[in-house]
Amino acid sequence: MNYSSKTIPLQDIDLDDSSFRLSYGFDLEPLTRSISRIGMINPPLLRKRPDGRYQIICGYRRICALRELGASPVSYKLVPPETSDEACLLLSLYDTVAHRDLNPIEKSLALNRLLSYYREEKIVSDFLPLLKLQPHITQIRAYQPLCLLDKEIRDALLQDIIDIRTALRLAQMDPESRECLAHLLISLRLSFSKQAEVISTVAEIGLRDGISPRTMTSDPEIRSILTNDKLNWPQKGDSVLRILREKRYPQLTAKEKQVKGMLSKVKLPHGISITPPPFFEDNCYCLSVYFAGWQELREKLNLLDTIIADDLPNLE
């Protein structure tokens, strides 16, 4: 392809034209600092539209930096005006992946753009490896909605507040459920495993009781925790999960509280503990004894004999 060069005023470039833009969620400051010190090393690539203005093919961030600096007109590279949209998209894509890895939102943008020109089979074989995604059609299905998520969710994903797997699950929900759950997860800043537990627990309660995620996340107890300035974020997260577990398993949590109360009345020596059976699926409790030598073990067992001789609560 033959390129030409031309000095173009910044106002003649349409920064709102996102036809070939793949950049999202970037920090402009390092690039602005670089251009202010040494100038533009690699000129952006433009195409002239029929209305006389120019659209960006490659170099959107560089042009944003020029605008931030208030720079005078610089020389740009131009493709012939008759260059097809498909060719311009490929120029944008290959230029971007040659310089850096795309973040999840940018991969989603790229896939949505490519779907306008290519069949899914070709995208799977030719472009998913280029985007460092597994060459399987499920990757297209998963990543395609990400760029359509609310900005709050997209930004939280790039800031590692929401995990990519959580974002993919949110993308499959209806808008109202997605909004309220995302707001809760962003507020709590949970680990991925706890994010997954919140989503699963809310969904299970909804299926069982017919309660919407918005109703669940608006529960007064949960709202009270979120606004409690005396709790840090891990404490808030654990408290919200506790409430959700209680609502999901009311009989189990009632039994746990009952047994915990009864065991608290048993004055066990230091280093001895009793653990209830998981989910109370049977009546077999676990007794743990920590000791540093046989003499200490004898002493603790003797203390246990004394405790067992007293009236103990019925754990059944």
C-alpha positions in Angstrom: 0.0 0.0 0.0 1.3 3.4 -0.9 1.3 6.0 1.9 1.6 9.7 1.6 2.5 12.3 4.2 0.7 15.6 5.0 0.8 18.2 7.8 -2.8 18.4 9.1 -4.3 20.7 11.7 -5.6 18.8 14.7 -9.1 20.3 14.3 -9.4 18.5 10.9 -9.1 15.1 12.6 -12.3 13.6 13.9 -11.4 12.1 17.3 -15.1 11.0 17.8 -14.8 8.7 14.8 -14.2 5.3 16.4 -14.5 3.2 13.3 -11.1 1.6 13.7 -10.3 2.5 17.3 -9.1 -0.4 19.5 -7.7 1.5 22.5 -9.5 1.6 25.8 -8.5 2.3 29.4 -5.0 3.8 28.9 -2.9 6.3 30.9 -2.0 9.2 28.6 0.6 10.8 30.8 3.7 8.7 29.9 3.0 9.2 26.2 2.3 12.9 26.6 5.6 13.3 28.5 7.5 11.4 25.8 6.1 13.5 22.9 6.8 16.7 24.8 10.4 15.7 25.2 11.4 14.1 21.9 8.4 14.7 19.6 6.4 12.3 17.4 8.6 9.4 16.4 6.0 7.3 14.6 3.3 9.4 12.9 -0.3 8.3 13.2 -2.1 6.9 10.1 -5.2 8.6 8.8 -7.7 8.3 6.0 -9.5 11.3 4.5 -13.3 11.0 4.5 -15.6 12.4 1.7 -16.5 15.3 3.9 -12.9 16.5 4.0 -12.2 15.5 7.6 -9.8 12.7 8.6 -10.5 9.5 10.6 -7.8 7.8 12.7 -6.7 4.3 11.6 -3.6 4.0 13.9 -2.4 6.3 16.6 -5.5 7.4 18.5 -3.5 7.7 21.8 -0.8 9.7 20.1 -3.3 12.2 18.7 -4.9 12.5 22.1 -1.5 13.3 23.6 -1.0 16.0 20.9 -4.3 17.5 21.8 -3.4 17.4 25.5 -0.1 19.2 24.7 -1.8 21.8 22.4 0.8 21.0 19.8 1.0 22.7 16.5 0.1 20.8 13.3 2.4 17.8 12.6 2.9 15.5 9.7 0.7 12.4 9.4 0.8 9.3 7.2 -2.2 8.9 4.9 -3.7 5.9 3.2 -5.4 6.4 -0.1 -9.0 7.6 0.4 -10.3 4.6 -1.5 -8.8 2.2 1.0 -11.5 -0.1 2.3 -12.8 -0.2 5.8 -11.7 -3.8 6.1 -8.1 -2.9 5.2 -8.1 0.0 7.6 -9.3 -2.3 10.4 -6.6 -4.8 9.7 -4.0 -2.0 9.7 -5.3 -0.8 13.1 -5.3 -4.4 14.5 -1.9 -5.5 13.3 -0.3 -2.2 14.3 -1.7 -2.4 17.8 -0.8 -6.1 18.5 2.7 -5.4 17.2 3.3 -2.9 20.0 1.5 -4.3 23.0 -1.0 -6.9 24.4 -4.6 -5.9 24.2 -6.6 -5.7 27.5 -9.9 -7.7 27.7 -12.0 -4.7 26.6 -9.8 -4.0 23.6 -10.0 -7.7 22.6 -13.8 -7.4 22.8 -13.7 -4.3 20.6 -11.5 -6.0 18.1 -13.7 -9.1 17.9 -16.8 -7.0 17.3 -15.1 -5.0 14.6 -13.9 -8.2 12.9 -17.3 -9.8 13.0 -18.5 -7.1 10.6 -16.2 -8.5 7.9 -15.4 -12.2 8.6 -17.1 -15.4 9.4 -16.6 -16.8 12.9 -14.6 -19.7 11.6 -12.0 -17.4 10.1 -11.9 -15.3 13.3 -11.3 -18.5 15.3 -8.5 -19.7 13.1 -6.8 -16.4 12.1 -7.5 -13.8 14.7 -8.0 -15.4 18.1 -4.4 -16.6 18.3 -3.3 -13.1 17.3 -5.4 -11.8 20.3 -3.8 -14.4 22.5 -7.1 -16.2 23.0 -7.8 -19.9 22.7 -8.9 -20.7 19.1 -12.4 -21.8 20.0 -15.7 -20.2 19.1 -16.6 -20.0 22.8 -14.0 -17.3 23.2 -15.9 -15.1 20.7 -19.1 -15.7 22.6 -17.5 -14.9 25.9 -15.5 -11.8 24.9 -17.9 -10.2 22.5 -20.2 -8.6 25.1 -17.4 -7.1 27.3 -17.0 -3.8 25.4 -20.8 -3.3 25.7 -20.8 -3.4 29.5 -21.3 -0.3 31.5 -18.2 1.9 31.9 -18.1 1.3 35.6 -17.7 -2.5 35.0 -15.2 -2.1 32.2 -13.1 0.2 34.3 -13.3 -2.0 37.4 -12.1 -5.0 35.2 -9.1 -3.1 34.0 -8.3 -1.9 37.6 -8.4 -5.6 38.8 -11.4 -4.8 41.1 -13.5 -7.3 39.1 -12.0 -10.5 37.8 -12.3 -11.3 34.1 -14.3 -14.4 34.9 -16.7 -12.3 36.9 -17.1 -9.8 34.1 -17.9 -12.6 31.7 -20.6 -13.8 34.1 -22.0 -10.3 34.5 -22.1 -9.9 30.7 -24.6 -12.8 30.5 -27.1 -11.2 32.9 -30.0 -8.9 32.3 -29.1 -5.2 32.6 -30.8 -4.7 36.0 -29.2 -7.8 37.7 -25.9 -6.9 36.2 -26.0 -3.3 37.5 -26.9 -4.1 41.1 -24.5 -7.1 41.4 -21.7 -5.2 39.8 -22.2 -2.2 42.1 -22.1 -4.6 45.1 -18.9 -6.4 43.9 -17.2 -3.1 43.1 -18.1 -1.7 46.5 -16.7 -4.8 48.4 -13.5 -5.4 46.4 -13.7 -9.2 46.9 -11.3 -11.9 45.7 -12.4 -13.8 42.7 -13.6 -16.8 44.7 -15.7 -14.6 46.8 -17.0 -12.7 43.8 -18.1 -16.0 42.3 -19.7 -17.0 45.6 -21.8 -13.8 45.8 -23.1 -14.2 42.3 -23.9 -17.9 42.7 -25.6 -17.4 46.1 -27.7 -14.5 44.9 -28.7 -16.6 41.8 -29.6 -19.6 43.9 -31.7 -17.6 46.3 -33.5 -16.0 43.4 -34.3 -19.3 41.8 -35.6 -20.8 45.1 -37.5 -17.8 46.5 -38.3 -15.8 43.4 -36.3 -12.8 44.7 -34.6 -10.5 42.2 -30.9 -9.6 42.6 -31.9 -6.0 43.1 -34.1 -6.9 46.0 -31.4 -9.1 47.5 -28.6 -6.5 47.2 -30.9 -3.8 48.6 -31.5 -5.8 51.7 -31.3 -3.4 54.7 -28.7 -5.6 56.5 -26.4 -5.5 53.5 -26.9 -1.7 53.0 -26.1 -1.2 56.7 -22.8 -3.1 56.3 -21.8 -1.2 53.2 -22.3 2.2 55.0 -20.6 1.1 58.3 -17.5 3.2 58.6 -16.2 1.0 61.5 -15.7 -2.0 59.2 -12.8 -2.3 56.7 -13.4 -3.8 53.2 -12.5 -7.4 54.2 -14.8 -7.2 57.2 -17.6 -5.8 55.0 -17.1 -8.6 52.4 -17.2 -11.3 55.0 -20.3 -9.8 56.7 -22.2 -9.6 53.4 -21.2 -13.2 52.5 -22.4 -14.4 55.9 -25.8 -12.7 55.4 -26.1 -14.3 51.9 -25.1 -17.7 53.2 -27.7 -17.4 56.0 -30.4 -16.6 53.5 -29.3 -19.4 51.2 -29.0 -22.0 53.9 -31.3 -20.9 56.8 -31.5 -24.3 58.5 -27.8 -25.0 58.2 -26.8 -21.6 59.6 -29.4 -22.0 62.5 -27.8 -25.4 63.3 -24.3 -23.9 63.1 -25.3 -21.1 65.6 -26.9 -23.6 67.9 -23.9 -25.9 68.0 -21.5 -23.0 68.3 -23.4 -21.8 71.3 -23.4 -25.2 72.9 -19.6 -25.8 72.3 -18.8 -22.4 73.8 -20.1 -23.7 77.1 -17.6 -26.5 77.1 -14.4 -25.1 78.6 -11.8 -26.9 76.6 -8.1 -26.6 77.5 -5.8 -24.6 75.2 -4.8 -26.7 72.2 -8.0 -28.8 72.1 -10.8 -28.1 69.7 -14.0 -29.7 68.5 -15.0 -29.3 64.8 -18.6 -30.0 63.7 -19.1 -32.3 60.6 -19.2 -30.4 57.3 -22.7 -29.2 56.6 -23.9 -31.5 59.4 -24.3 -34.4 57.0 -23.6 -36.8 59.8 -23.1 -36.7 63.6 -19.4 -37.3 63.6 -17.5 -34.5 65.2 -13.7 -34.1 65.1 -11.6 -33.7 68.2 -8.2 -32.1 67.7 -5.4 -32.2 70.3 -2.2 -30.3 69.9 0.7 -31.3 72.1 4.5 -30.9 72.2 5.3 -34.2 74.1 3.8 -37.3 75.7 3.6 -35.7 79.1 1.5 -32.8 77.7 -0.7 -35.2 75.9 -1.4 -37.2 79.1 -2.2 -33.9 80.9 -4.7 -32.8 78.2 -6.3 -36.3 78.0 -6.7 -36.3 81.8 -8.4 -32.8 81.6 -10.7 -34.2 78.8 -11.7 -37.1 81.1 -12.7 -34.6 83.7 -14.7 -32.5 81.2 -16.4 -35.6 79.7 -17.4 -36.7 83.2 -19.5 -33.6 83.6 -22.8 -33.1 82.0 -22.2 -32.1 78.3 -24.7 -30.6 75.9 -26.5 -32.9 73.4 -25.0 -32.2 70.0 -27.6 -34.2 68.0 
